[in-house]
Amino acid sequence: MGPKPDIGWNFGDLVGENRKKIKCKFFQVVTAEGITRLKQHIAHKSEEVETCKKAPKEISVMLRKHLQESKTA
């Protein structure tokens, strides 16, 4: 059995063949540092990435919680 699929892929699409470039399904911005950066973008969690202005609040809160839990795991 392979690794568990990341929840972030529900909210972004791969740009080309590069797994580091992901386009946000809400805001159409492309993050260039991978799925964690996309989750930070939607969760409004990092100063290093533009925050998503169109993600529903409940999705932002869910991803913020997910990021915090994965940090402590």
mmCIF file of the N, C-alpha and C atoms, coordinates in Angstrom:
data_MODEL
# 
_entry.id   MODEL 
# 
loop_
_atom_site.group_PDB 
_atom_site.id 
_atom_site.type_symbol 
_atom_site.label_atom_id 
_atom_site.label_alt_id 
_atom_site.label_comp_id 
_atom_site.label_asym_id 
_atom_site.label_entity_id 
_atom_site.label_seq_id 
_atom_site.pdbx_PDB_ins_code 
_atom_site.Cartn_x 
_atom_site.Cartn_y 
_atom_site.Cartn_z 
_atom_site.occupancy 
_atom_site.B_iso_or_equiv 
_atom_site.pdbx_formal_charge 
_atom_site.auth_seq_id 
_atom_site.auth_comp_id 
_atom_site.auth_asym_id 
_atom_site.auth_atom_id 
_atom_site.pdbx_PDB_model_num 
ATOM 1   N N  . MET A 1 1  ? 0.845   -1.181 0.000   1.00 0.00 ? 1  MET A N  1 
ATOM 2   C CA . MET A 1 1  ? 0.000   0.000  0.000   1.00 0.00 ? 1  MET A CA 1 
ATOM 3   C C  . MET A 1 1  ? 0.890   1.244  0.000   1.00 0.00 ? 1  MET A C  1 
ATOM 4   N N  . GLY A 1 2  ? 0.597   2.203  -0.875  1.00 0.00 ? 2  GLY A N  1 
ATOM 5   C CA . GLY A 1 2  ? 1.395   3.413  -1.007  1.00 0.00 ? 2  GLY A CA 1 
ATOM 6   C C  . GLY A 1 2  ? 1.039   4.464  0.027   1.00 0.00 ? 2  GLY A C  1 
ATOM 7   N N  . PRO A 1 3  ? 1.693   5.616  -0.070  1.00 0.00 ? 3  PRO A N  1 
ATOM 8   C CA . PRO A 1 3  ? 1.409   6.686  0.877   1.00 0.00 ? 3  PRO A CA 1 
ATOM 9   C C  . PRO A 1 3  ? -0.024  7.207  0.720   1.00 0.00 ? 3  PRO A C  1 
ATOM 10  N N  . LYS A 1 4  ? -0.561  7.714  1.829   1.00 0.00 ? 4  LYS A N  1 
ATOM 11  C CA . LYS A 1 4  ? -1.918  8.253  1.823   1.00 0.00 ? 4  LYS A CA 1 
ATOM 12  C C  . LYS A 1 4  ? -1.957  9.512  0.960   1.00 0.00 ? 4  LYS A C  1 
ATOM 13  N N  . PRO A 1 5  ? -2.971  9.663  0.092   1.00 0.00 ? 5  PRO A N  1 
ATOM 14  C CA . PRO A 1 5  ? -3.070  10.870 -0.733  1.00 0.00 ? 5  PRO A CA 1 
ATOM 15  C C  . PRO A 1 5  ? -3.229  12.114 0.155   1.00 0.00 ? 5  PRO A C  1 
ATOM 16  N N  . ASP A 1 6  ? -2.589  13.207 -0.214  1.00 0.00 ? 6  ASP A N  1 
ATOM 17  C CA . ASP A 1 6  ? -2.646  14.434 0.558   1.00 0.00 ? 6  ASP A CA 1 
ATOM 18  C C  . ASP A 1 6  ? -3.968  15.150 0.321   1.00 0.00 ? 6  ASP A C  1 
ATOM 19  N N  . ILE A 1 7  ? -4.566  15.655 1.399   1.00 0.00 ? 7  ILE A N  1 
ATOM 20  C CA . ILE A 1 7  ? -5.840  16.374 1.325   1.00 0.00 ? 7  ILE A CA 1 
ATOM 21  C C  . ILE A 1 7  ? -5.750  17.604 0.424   1.00 0.00 ? 7  ILE A C  1 
ATOM 22  N N  . GLY A 1 8  ? -4.569  18.170 0.311   1.00 0.00 ? 8  GLY A N  1 
ATOM 23  C CA . GLY A 1 8  ? -4.375  19.368 -0.498  1.00 0.00 ? 8  GLY A CA 1 
ATOM 24  C C  . GLY A 1 8  ? -4.737  19.188 -1.963  1.00 0.00 ? 8  GLY A C  1 
ATOM 25  N N  . TRP A 1 9  ? -4.609  17.959 -2.473  1.00 0.00 ? 9  TRP A N  1 
ATOM 26  C CA . TRP A 1 9  ? -4.922  17.712 -3.891  1.00 0.00 ? 9  TRP A CA 1 
ATOM 27  C C  . TRP A 1 9  ? -6.399  17.888 -4.197  1.00 0.00 ? 9  TRP A C  1 
ATOM 28  N N  . ASN A 1 10 ? -7.253  17.964 -3.177  1.00 0.00 ? 10 ASN A N  1 
ATOM 29  C CA . ASN A 1 10 ? -8.682  18.248 -3.407  1.00 0.00 ? 10 ASN A CA 1 
ATOM 30  C C  . ASN A 1 10 ? -8.890  19.694 -3.827  1.00 0.00 ? 10 ASN A C  1 
ATOM 31  N N  . PHE A 1 11 ? -7.904  20.553 -3.589  1.00 0.00 ? 11 PHE A N  1 
ATOM 32  C CA . PHE A 1 11 ? -8.067  21.988 -3.790  1.00 0.00 ? 11 PHE A CA 1 
ATOM 33  C C  . PHE A 1 11 ? -7.094  22.578 -4.793  1.00 0.00 ? 11 PHE A C  1 
ATOM 34  N N  . GLY A 1 12 ? -6.311  21.731 -5.466  1.00 0.00 ? 12 GLY A N  1 
ATOM 35  C CA . GLY A 1 12 ? -5.357  22.221 -6.447  1.00 0.00 ? 12 GLY A CA 1 
ATOM 36  C C  . GLY A 1 12 ? -5.154  21.238 -7.579  1.00 0.00 ? 12 GLY A C  1 
ATOM 37  N N  . ASP A 1 13 ? -4.698  21.777 -8.691  1.00 0.00 ? 13 ASP A N  1 
ATOM 38  C CA . ASP A 1 13 ? -4.414  20.962 -9.879  1.00 0.00 ? 13 ASP A CA 1 
ATOM 39  C C  . ASP A 1 13 ? -2.951  21.118 -10.265 1.00 0.00 ? 13 ASP A C  1 
ATOM 40  N N  . LEU A 1 14 ? -2.344  20.021 -10.639 1.00 0.00 ? 14 LEU A N  1 
ATOM 41  C CA . LEU A 1 14 ? -0.971  19.992 -11.098 1.00 0.00 ? 14 LEU A CA 1 
ATOM 42  C C  . LEU A 1 14 ? -0.832  20.838 -12.367 1.00 0.00 ? 14 LEU A C  1 
ATOM 43  N N  . VAL A 1 15 ? 0.251   21.595 -12.454 1.00 0.00 ? 15 VAL A N  1 
ATOM 44  C CA . VAL A 1 15 ? 0.542   22.391 -13.643 1.00 0.00 ? 15 VAL A CA 1 
ATOM 45  C C  . VAL A 1 15 ? 1.646   21.673 -14.396 1.00 0.00 ? 15 VAL A C  1 
ATOM 46  N N  . GLY A 1 16 ? 1.312   21.080 -15.516 1.00 0.00 ? 16 GLY A N  1 
ATOM 47  C CA . GLY A 1 16 ? 2.288   20.315 -16.290 1.00 0.00 ? 16 GLY A CA 1 
ATOM 48  C C  . GLY A 1 16 ? 2.714   19.059 -15.552 1.00 0.00 ? 16 GLY A C  1 
ATOM 49  N N  . GLU A 1 17 ? 3.974   18.686 -15.706 1.00 0.00 ? 17 GLU A N  1 
ATOM 50  C CA . GLU A 1 17 ? 4.504   17.470 -15.098 1.00 0.00 ? 17 GLU A CA 1 
ATOM 51  C C  . GLU A 1 17 ? 5.216   17.738 -13.776 1.00 0.00 ? 17 GLU A C  1 
ATOM 52  N N  . ASN A 1 18 ? 5.372   19.002 -13.430 1.00 0.00 ? 18 ASN A N  1 
ATOM 53  C CA . ASN A 1 18 ? 6.129   19.388 -12.245 1.00 0.00 ? 18 ASN A CA 1 
ATOM 54  C C  . ASN A 1 18 ? 5.238   19.355 -11.007 1.00 0.00 ? 18 ASN A C  1 
ATOM 55  N N  . ARG A 1 19 ? 5.512   18.438 -10.070 1.00 0.00 ? 19 ARG A N  1 
ATOM 56  C CA . ARG A 1 19 ? 4.696   18.301 -8.850  1.00 0.00 ? 19 ARG A CA 1 
ATOM 57  C C  . ARG A 1 19 ? 4.870   19.480 -7.897  1.00 0.00 ? 19 ARG A C  1 
ATOM 58  N N  . LYS A 1 20 ? 5.779   20.365 -8.195  1.00 0.00 ? 20 LYS A N  1 
ATOM 59  C CA . LYS A 1 20 ? 5.990   21.550 -7.360  1.00 0.00 ? 20 LYS A CA 1 
ATOM 60  C C  . LYS A 1 20 ? 5.064   22.695 -7.761  1.00 0.00 ? 20 LYS A C  1 
ATOM 61  N N  . LYS A 1 21 ? 4.529   22.676 -8.977  1.00 0.00 ? 21 LYS A N  1 
ATOM 62  C CA . LYS A 1 21 ? 3.658   23.756 -9.448  1.00 0.00 ? 21 LYS A CA 1 
ATOM 63  C C  . LYS A 1 21 ? 2.207   23.302 -9.407  1.00 0.00 ? 21 LYS A C  1 
ATOM 64  N N  . ILE A 1 22 ? 1.428   23.986 -8.558  1.00 0.00 ? 22 ILE A N  1 
ATOM 65  C CA . ILE A 1 22 ? 0.039   23.599 -8.342  1.00 0.00 ? 22 ILE A CA 1 
ATOM 66  C C  . ILE A 1 22 ? -0.838  24.844 -8.416  1.00 0.00 ? 22 ILE A C  1 
ATOM 67  N N  . LYS A 1 23 ? -1.938  24.738 -9.167  1.00 0.00 ? 23 LYS A N  1 
ATOM 68  C CA . LYS A 1 23 ? -2.860  25.862 -9.314  1.00 0.00 ? 23 LYS A CA 1 
ATOM 69  C C  . LYS A 1 23 ? -4.039  25.698 -8.364  1.00 0.00 ? 23 LYS A C  1 
ATOM 70  N N  . CYS A 1 24 ? -4.306  26.729 -7.578  1.00 0.00 ? 24 CYS A N  1 
ATOM 71  C CA . CYS A 1 24 ? -5.417  26.739 -6.630  1.00 0.00 ? 24 CYS A CA 1 
ATOM 72  C C  . CYS A 1 24 ? -6.742  26.708 -7.389  1.00 0.00 ? 24 CYS A C  1 
ATOM 73  N N  . LYS A 1 25 ? -7.649  25.827 -6.988  1.00 0.00 ? 25 LYS A N  1 
ATOM 74  C CA . LYS A 1 25 ? -8.959  25.716 -7.640  1.00 0.00 ? 25 LYS A CA 1 
ATOM 75  C C  . LYS A 1 25 ? -9.874  26.891 -7.303  1.00 0.00 ? 25 LYS A C  1 
ATOM 76  N N  . PHE A 1 26 ? -9.573  27.599 -6.225  1.00 0.00 ? 26 PHE A N  1 
ATOM 77  C CA . PHE A 1 26 ? -10.421 28.724 -5.826  1.00 0.00 ? 26 PHE A CA 1 
ATOM 78  C C  . PHE A 1 26 ? -9.974  30.036 -6.449  1.00 0.00 ? 26 PHE A C  1 
ATOM 79  N N  . PHE A 1 27 ? -8.674  30.321 -6.389  1.00 0.00 ? 27 PHE A N  1 
ATOM 80  C CA . PHE A 1 27 ? -8.134  31.639 -6.716  1.00 0.00 ? 27 PHE A CA 1 
ATOM 81  C C  . PHE A 1 27 ? -7.331  31.650 -8.018  1.00 0.00 ? 27 PHE A C  1 
ATOM 82  N N  . GLN A 1 28 ? -7.057  30.488 -8.576  1.00 0.00 ? 28 GLN A N  1 
ATOM 83  C CA . GLN A 1 28 ? -6.332  30.320 -9.838  1.00 0.00 ? 28 GLN A CA 1 
ATOM 84  C C  . GLN A 1 28 ? -4.872  30.787 -9.784  1.00 0.00 ? 28 GLN A C  1 
ATOM 85  N N  . VAL A 1 29 ? -4.328  30.970 -8.577  1.00 0.00 ? 29 VAL A N  1 
ATOM 86  C CA . VAL A 1 29 ? -2.917  31.322 -8.435  1.00 0.00 ? 29 VAL A CA 1 
ATOM 87  C C  . VAL A 1 29 ? -2.103  30.033 -8.467  1.00 0.00 ? 29 VAL A C  1 
ATOM 88  N N  . VAL A 1 30 ? -0.887  30.110 -8.992  1.00 0.00 ? 30 VAL A N  1 
ATOM 89  C CA . VAL A 1 30 ? -0.009  28.948 -9.046  1.00 0.00 ? 30 VAL A CA 1 
ATOM 90  C C  . VAL A 1 30 ? 1.041   29.075 -7.956  1.00 0.00 ? 30 VAL A C  1 
ATOM 91  N N  . THR A 1 31 ? 1.115   28.067 -7.090  1.00 0.00 ? 31 THR A N  1 
ATOM 92  C CA . THR A 1 31 ? 2.176   28.018 -6.092  1.00 0.00 ? 31 THR A CA 1 
ATOM 93  C C  . THR A 1 31 ? 3.317   27.192 -6.669  1.00 0.00 ? 31 THR A C  1 
ATOM 94  N N  . ALA A 1 32 ? 4.536   27.576 -6.344  1.00 0.00 ? 32 ALA A N  1 
ATOM 95  C CA . ALA A 1 32 ? 5.694   26.933 -6.962  1.00 0.00 ? 32 ALA A CA 1 
ATOM 96  C C  . ALA A 1 32 ? 6.508   26.090 -5.996  1.00 0.00 ? 32 ALA A C  1 
ATOM 97  N N  . GLU A 1 33 ? 6.004   25.827 -4.811  1.00 0.00 ? 33 GLU A N  1 
ATOM 98  C CA . GLU A 1 33 ? 6.781   25.082 -3.818  1.00 0.00 ? 33 GLU A CA 1 
ATOM 99  C C  . GLU A 1 33 ? 6.103   23.795 -3.374  1.00 0.00 ? 33 GLU A C  1 
ATOM 100 N N  . GLY A 1 34 ? 5.092   23.347 -4.075  1.00 0.00 ? 34 GLY A N  1 
ATOM 101 C CA . GLY A 1 34 ? 4.470   22.071 -3.745  1.00 0.00 ? 34 GLY A CA 1 
ATOM 102 C C  . GLY A 1 34 ? 3.157   22.176 -2.987  1.00 0.00 ? 34 GLY A C  1 
ATOM 103 N N  . ILE A 1 35 ? 2.648   21.022 -2.580  1.00 0.00 ? 35 ILE A N  1 
ATOM 104 C CA . ILE A 1 35 ? 1.317   20.913 -1.997  1.00 0.00 ? 35 ILE A CA 1 
ATOM 105 C C  . ILE A 1 35 ? 1.229   21.602 -0.638  1.00 0.00 ? 35 ILE A C  1 
ATOM 106 N N  . THR A 1 36 ? 2.295   21.610 0.134   1.00 0.00 ? 36 THR A N  1 
ATOM 107 C CA . THR A 1 36 ? 2.262   22.289 1.432   1.00 0.00 ? 36 THR A CA 1 
ATOM 108 C C  . THR A 1 36 ? 2.043   23.779 1.251   1.00 0.00 ? 36 THR A C  1 
ATOM 109 N N  . ARG A 1 37 ? 2.714   24.375 0.280   1.00 0.00 ? 37 ARG A N  1 
ATOM 110 C CA . ARG A 1 37 ? 2.519   25.807 0.014   1.00 0.00 ? 37 ARG A CA 1 
ATOM 111 C C  . ARG A 1 37 ? 1.078   26.092 -0.420  1.00 0.00 ? 37 ARG A C  1 
ATOM 112 N N  . LEU A 1 38 ? 0.492   25.203 -1.211  1.00 0.00 ? 38 LEU A N  1 
ATOM 113 C CA . LEU A 1 38 ? -0.901  25.396 -1.609  1.00 0.00 ? 38 LEU A CA 1 
ATOM 114 C C  . LEU A 1 38 ? -1.801  25.387 -0.379  1.00 0.00 ? 38 LEU A C  1 
ATOM 115 N N  . LYS A 1 39 ? -1.575  24.438 0.516   1.00 0.00 ? 39 LYS A N  1 
ATOM 116 C CA . LYS A 1 39 ? -2.387  24.375 1.739   1.00 0.00 ? 39 LYS A CA 1 
ATOM 117 C C  . LYS A 1 39 ? -2.181  25.627 2.583   1.00 0.00 ? 39 LYS A C  1 
ATOM 118 N N  . GLN A 1 40 ? -0.954  26.140 2.649   1.00 0.00 ? 40 GLN A N  1 
ATOM 119 C CA . GLN A 1 40 ? -0.696  27.380 3.384   1.00 0.00 ? 40 GLN A CA 1 
ATOM 120 C C  . GLN A 1 40 ? -1.408  28.558 2.733   1.00 0.00 ? 40 GLN A C  1 
ATOM 121 N N  . HIS A 1 41 ? -1.439  28.588 1.418   1.00 0.00 ? 41 HIS A N  1 
ATOM 122 C CA . HIS A 1 41 ? -2.127  29.637 0.660   1.00 0.00 ? 41 HIS A CA 1 
ATOM 123 C C  . HIS A 1 41 ? -3.613  29.656 1.016   1.00 0.00 ? 41 HIS A C  1 
ATOM 124 N N  . ILE A 1 42 ? -4.246  28.509 1.016   1.00 0.00 ? 42 ILE A N  1 
ATOM 125 C CA . ILE A 1 42 ? -5.676  28.424 1.297   1.00 0.00 ? 42 ILE A CA 1 
ATOM 126 C C  . ILE A 1 42 ? -5.963  28.654 2.779   1.00 0.00 ? 42 ILE A C  1 
ATOM 127 N N  . ALA A 1 43 ? -5.069  28.183 3.645   1.00 0.00 ? 43 ALA A N  1 
ATOM 128 C CA . ALA A 1 43 ? -5.269  28.301 5.098   1.00 0.00 ? 43 ALA A CA 1 
ATOM 129 C C  . ALA A 1 43 ? -4.862  29.672 5.645   1.00 0.00 ? 43 ALA A C  1 
ATOM 130 N N  . HIS A 1 44 ? -4.279  30.521 4.791   1.00 0.00 ? 44 HIS A N  1 
ATOM 131 C CA . HIS A 1 44 ? -3.784  31.835 5.233   1.00 0.00 ? 44 HIS A CA 1 
ATOM 132 C C  . HIS A 1 44 ? -2.753  31.648 6.344   1.00 0.00 ? 44 HIS A C  1 
ATOM 133 N N  . LYS A 1 45 ? -1.832  30.728 6.144   1.00 0.00 ? 45 LYS A N  1 
ATOM 134 C CA . LYS A 1 45 ? -0.935  30.267 7.208   1.00 0.00 ? 45 LYS A CA 1 
ATOM 135 C C  . LYS A 1 45 ? 0.513   30.713 7.055   1.00 0.00 ? 45 LYS A C  1 
ATOM 136 N N  . SER A 1 46 ? 0.918   31.307 5.968   1.00 0.00 ? 46 SER A N  1 
ATOM 137 C CA . SER A 1 46 ? 2.333   31.629 5.783   1.00 0.00 ? 46 SER A CA 1 
ATOM 138 C C  . SER A 1 46 ? 2.495   33.013 5.171   1.00 0.00 ? 46 SER A C  1 
ATOM 139 N N  . GLU A 1 47 ? 3.512   33.721 5.618   1.00 0.00 ? 47 GLU A N  1 
ATOM 140 C CA . GLU A 1 47 ? 3.823   35.029 5.041   1.00 0.00 ? 47 GLU A CA 1 
ATOM 141 C C  . GLU A 1 47 ? 4.558   34.866 3.709   1.00 0.00 ? 47 GLU A C  1 
ATOM 142 N N  . GLU A 1 48 ? 4.989   33.653 3.412   1.00 0.00 ? 48 GLU A N  1 
ATOM 143 C CA . GLU A 1 48 ? 5.784   33.385 2.213   1.00 0.00 ? 48 GLU A CA 1 
ATOM 144 C C  . GLU A 1 48 ? 4.930   33.126 0.968   1.00 0.00 ? 48 GLU A C  1 
ATOM 145 N N  . VAL A 1 49 ? 3.611   33.091 1.141   1.00 0.00 ? 49 VAL A N  1 
ATOM 146 C CA . VAL A 1 49 ? 2.727   32.806 0.017   1.00 0.00 ? 49 VAL A CA 1 
ATOM 147 C C  . VAL A 1 49 ? 1.508   33.725 0.102   1.00 0.00 ? 49 VAL A C  1 
ATOM 148 N N  . GLU A 1 50 ? 1.026   34.166 -1.057  1.00 0.00 ? 50 GLU A N  1 
ATOM 149 C CA . GLU A 1 50 ? -0.159  35.013 -1.108  1.00 0.00 ? 50 GLU A CA 1 
ATOM 150 C C  . GLU A 1 50 ? -1.370  34.241 -0.562  1.00 0.00 ? 50 GLU A C  1 
ATOM 151 N N  . THR A 1 51 ? -2.187  34.907 0.255   1.00 0.00 ? 51 THR A N  1 
ATOM 152 C CA . THR A 1 51 ? -3.356  34.229 0.814   1.00 0.00 ? 51 THR A CA 1 
ATOM 153 C C  . THR A 1 51 ? -4.471  34.134 -0.224  1.00 0.00 ? 51 THR A C  1 
ATOM 154 N N  . CYS A 1 52 ? -5.246  33.072 -0.123  1.00 0.00 ? 52 CYS A N  1 
ATOM 155 C CA . CYS A 1 52 ? -6.358  32.834 -1.041  1.00 0.00 ? 52 CYS A CA 1 
ATOM 156 C C  . CYS A 1 52 ? -7.539  33.710 -0.635  1.00 0.00 ? 52 CYS A C  1 
ATOM 157 N N  . LYS A 1 53 ? -7.988  34.523 -1.538  1.00 0.00 ? 53 LYS A N  1 
ATOM 158 C CA . LYS A 1 53 ? -9.084  35.440 -1.256  1.00 0.00 ? 53 LYS A CA 1 
ATOM 159 C C  . LYS A 1 53 ? -10.451 34.841 -1.565  1.00 0.00 ? 53 LYS A C  1 
ATOM 160 N N  . LYS A 1 54 ? -10.483 33.648 -2.147  1.00 0.00 ? 54 LYS A N  1 
ATOM 161 C CA . LYS A 1 54 ? -11.764 33.077 -2.578  1.00 0.00 ? 54 LYS A CA 1 
ATOM 162 C C  . LYS A 1 54 ? -12.118 31.741 -1.940  1.00 0.00 ? 54 LYS A C  1 
ATOM 163 N N  . ALA A 1 55 ? -11.225 31.176 -1.154  1.00 0.00 ? 55 ALA A N  1 
ATOM 164 C CA . ALA A 1 55 ? -11.523 29.887 -0.515  1.00 0.00 ? 55 ALA A CA 1 
ATOM 165 C C  . ALA A 1 55 ? -12.594 30.085 0.553   1.00 0.00 ? 55 ALA A C  1 
ATOM 166 N N  . PRO A 1 56 ? -13.554 29.175 0.638   1.00 0.00 ? 56 PRO A N  1 
ATOM 167 C CA . PRO A 1 56 ? -14.553 29.259 1.704   1.00 0.00 ? 56 PRO A CA 1 
ATOM 168 C C  . PRO A 1 56 ? -13.875 29.182 3.074   1.00 0.00 ? 56 PRO A C  1 
ATOM 169 N N  . LYS A 1 57 ? -14.410 29.924 4.025   1.00 0.00 ? 57 LYS A N  1 
ATOM 170 C CA . LYS A 1 57 ? -13.811 29.995 5.359   1.00 0.00 ? 57 LYS A CA 1 
ATOM 171 C C  . LYS A 1 57 ? -13.659 28.614 5.994   1.00 0.00 ? 57 LYS A C  1 
ATOM 172 N N  . GLU A 1 58 ? -14.668 27.750 5.824   1.00 0.00 ? 58 GLU A N  1 
ATOM 173 C CA . GLU A 1 58 ? -14.593 26.423 6.445   1.00 0.00 ? 58 GLU A CA 1 
ATOM 174 C C  . GLU A 1 58 ? -13.443 25.586 5.871   1.00 0.00 ? 58 GLU A C  1 
ATOM 175 N N  . ILE A 1 59 ? -13.120 25.783 4.597   1.00 0.00 ? 59 ILE A N  1 
ATOM 176 C CA . ILE A 1 59 ? -11.991 25.079 3.981   1.00 0.00 ? 59 ILE A CA 1 
ATOM 177 C C  . ILE A 1 59 ? -10.675 25.632 4.546   1.00 0.00 ? 59 ILE A C  1 
ATOM 178 N N  . SER A 1 60 ? -10.580 26.945 4.671   1.00 0.00 ? 60 SER A N  1 
ATOM 179 C CA . SER A 1 60 ? -9.382  27.557 5.244   1.00 0.00 ? 60 SER A CA 1 
ATOM 180 C C  . SER A 1 60 ? -9.140  27.057 6.661   1.00 0.00 ? 60 SER A C  1 
ATOM 181 N N  . VAL A 1 61 ? -10.188 27.025 7.464   1.00 0.00 ? 61 VAL A N  1 
ATOM 182 C CA . VAL A 1 61 ? -10.073 26.565 8.854   1.00 0.00 ? 61 VAL A CA 1 
ATOM 183 C C  . VAL A 1 61 ? -9.668  25.090 8.896   1.00 0.00 ? 61 VAL A C  1 
ATOM 184 N N  . MET A 1 62 ? -10.275 24.274 8.046   1.00 0.00 ? 62 MET A N  1 
ATOM 185 C CA . MET A 1 62 ? -9.962  22.844 8.010   1.00 0.00 ? 62 MET A CA 1 
ATOM 186 C C  . MET A 1 62 ? -8.480  22.627 7.661   1.00 0.00 ? 62 MET A C  1 
ATOM 187 N N  . LEU A 1 63 ? -7.988  23.347 6.651   1.00 0.00 ? 63 LEU A N  1 
ATOM 188 C CA . LEU A 1 63 ? -6.588  23.178 6.259   1.00 0.00 ? 63 LEU A CA 1 
ATOM 189 C C  . LEU A 1 63 ? -5.632  23.738 7.307   1.00 0.00 ? 63 LEU A C  1 
ATOM 190 N N  . ARG A 1 64 ? -6.018  24.809 7.982   1.00 0.00 ? 64 ARG A N  1 
ATOM 191 C CA . ARG A 1 64 ? -5.189  25.341 9.065   1.00 0.00 ? 64 ARG A CA 1 
ATOM 192 C C  . ARG A 1 64 ? -5.033  24.285 10.157  1.00 0.00 ? 64 ARG A C  1 
ATOM 193 N N  . LYS A 1 65 ? -6.140  23.626 10.501  1.00 0.00 ? 65 LYS A N  1 
ATOM 194 C CA . LYS A 1 65 ? -6.113  22.561 11.509  1.00 0.00 ? 65 LYS A CA 1 
ATOM 195 C C  . LYS A 1 65 ? -5.257  21.394 11.013  1.00 0.00 ? 65 LYS A C  1 
ATOM 196 N N  . HIS A 1 66 ? -5.433  21.000 9.756   1.00 0.00 ? 66 HIS A N  1 
ATOM 197 C CA . HIS A 1 66 ? -4.652  19.916 9.159   1.00 0.00 ? 66 HIS A CA 1 
ATOM 198 C C  . HIS A 1 66 ? -3.147  20.220 9.231   1.00 0.00 ? 66 HIS A C  1 
ATOM 199 N N  . LEU A 1 67 ? -2.763  21.446 8.880   1.00 0.00 ? 67 LEU A N  1 
ATOM 200 C CA . LEU A 1 67 ? -1.355  21.823 8.915   1.00 0.00 ? 67 LEU A CA 1 
ATOM 201 C C  . LEU A 1 67 ? -0.812  21.761 10.338  1.00 0.00 ? 67 LEU A C  1 
ATOM 202 N N  . GLN A 1 68 ? -1.598  22.216 11.297  1.00 0.00 ? 68 GLN A N  1 
ATOM 203 C CA . GLN A 1 68 ? -1.153  22.184 12.693  1.00 0.00 ? 68 GLN A CA 1 
ATOM 204 C C  . GLN A 1 68 ? -0.991  20.753 13.179  1.00 0.00 ? 68 GLN A C  1 
ATOM 205 N N  . GLU A 1 69 ? -1.951  19.888 12.842  1.00 0.00 ? 69 GLU A N  1 
ATOM 206 C CA . GLU A 1 69 ? -1.880  18.481 13.265  1.00 0.00 ? 69 GLU A CA 1 
ATOM 207 C C  . GLU A 1 69 ? -0.708  17.757 12.614  1.00 0.00 ? 69 GLU A C  1 
ATOM 208 N N  . SER A 1 70 ? -0.434  18.042 11.354  1.00 0.00 ? 70 SER A N  1 
ATOM 209 C CA . SER A 1 70 ? 0.675   17.366 10.679  1.00 0.00 ? 70 SER A CA 1 
ATOM 210 C C  . SER A 1 70 ? 2.020   17.862 11.217  1.00 0.00 ? 70 SER A C  1 
ATOM 211 N N  . LYS A 1 71 ? 2.037   19.067 11.735  1.00 0.00 ? 71 LYS A N  1 
ATOM 212 C CA . LYS A 1 71 ? 3.253   19.635 12.324  1.00 0.00 ? 71 LYS A CA 1 
ATOM 213 C C  . LYS A 1 71 ? 3.601   18.928 13.636  1.00 0.00 ? 71 LYS A C  1 
ATOM 214 N N  . THR A 1 72 ? 2.577   18.502 14.377  1.00 0.00 ? 72 THR A N  1 
ATOM 215 C CA . THR A 1 72 ? 2.804   17.849 15.666  1.00 0.00 ? 72 THR A CA 1 
ATOM 216 C C  . THR A 1 72 ? 2.902   16.340 15.545  1.00 0.00 ? 72 THR A C  1 
ATOM 217 N N  . ALA A 1 73 ? 2.564   15.794 14.394  1.00 0.00 ? 73 ALA A N  1 
ATOM 218 C CA . ALA A 1 73 ? 2.589   14.324 14.226  1.00 0.00 ? 73 ALA A CA 1 
ATOM 219 C C  . ALA A 1 73 ? 3.988   13.811 14.003  1.00 0.00 ? 73 ALA A C  1 
# 
